[in-house]
Amino acid sequence: MKKSMSALVILLVLVCLSGCGKLSNEEKTSDDDNKVNIRSSANIPAGNDEANQVPGVEDQVAGAENQRQSTQTTPGLGPTVAGGAQLVEEYSDKVYFEGPSWDPVTGKLYFVAWGEPKQLRRLDSLGQATVWVDQTEGINGTFISNTGRMITAEVFAHKICSYRITPDGPDDTKVLAFDETLNQPNDLCQSPSGHIYFTDPDWKNHKTSGVYHLSPDGTLTKVVDDMTAPNGIICSLDGKTLYVGDSVQKHWKAFAIQPDGLLGQGRVFFDPETENRKDPDGMTIDENGNLYFTGRGGIWIVSAEAKLLGFIPVPEFCSNVTFGGPDGKILFITCQDKVYSLAMAVRGGSWEKTNQ
């Protein structure tokens, strides 16, 4: 009888120990499942279904502590990107690409090759480009004006120019503004009423940066003097708001445009919570007024109400974007060494223009 009782006690002890160990493992598994799984979105093709499920946009995450602290999530590609779309490599070269503009008359994409020499190239077909302008004076930003001409921000020449687009190269050059005291005109845009705005960052000292307004009558006015390094710039479709990215502060600002083209007080418009702090750069706008901001790991798609609609991860540093294609539903993306395209569900905001 004593032996039977001893055996029973031992059996009960073993069952208890086994149950306690199982409970501990279940609790540990539950803790792991509750951790935020942060992954780099830069290595996932834009059209991959996984891209729509990536909860974080950091390029590099070190350890579980960073995982627990991150709260930013990406919404996937968003409704403005065509279903199943993937990044297509249109062109590559060992050079930094910038300043893309699509001309609907010639049906071509023009973009800056920021190498030696500085060039403006034209994309002729997949993998093939022509040097449209050789040895520029530092053309960095380009924009198709309301009259269908190409306007440019020229770094070394300290000027804003306008060119008529021809198959053989630019023609009928017009200098719209020149001021040798400018730092280096970087990017530009034009409002529906014809006002031109351009950024002029002081990359070295961050003391004399500005945003300038060039009126239709040729008057040049500095309208923003409190941004550290203004870079990308675009105007809303109704001409009432100007958006400007700051490459040092790492956010995007919005300014109310007054009837005379000058600006009201600016405000921070978009500043997502990310560990990725890559510089904000160029931007564009679609037919519904949604903004496309490059920087912080890819392209942020944001509504005019500052609502985050989507995020397009890009493997390389992304410098600028523009809409183009036969129907205006292709997003072209310039990067370090690459030019990509992405099929869209919406058209660009102002891609239908006529050469004059």
Secondary structure, 3 states (H helix, E strand, C coil): CHHHHHHHHHHHHHHHHHHHHHHHHHHHHHHHHCCCCCCCCCCCCCCCHHHHCCCCCCCCCCHHHHHHHCCCCCCCCCCCECCCCCCEEEEEEEEEEEEEEEECCCCEEEEEEECCCEEEEEEEECCEEEEEEECCCCEEEEEECCCCCEEEEECCCCEEEEEEEECCEEEEEEEEEECCCCCCCCCEEECCCCCEEEEECCCCCCCCCEEEEECCCCCEEEEECCCCCEEEEEECCCCCEEEEEECCCCEEEEEEECCCCCEEEEEEEECCCCCCCCCCCCEEEECCCCEEEEECCEEEEECCCCCEEEEEECCCCEEEEEEECCCCCEEEEEEEEEEEEEEECCCECCCCCCCC
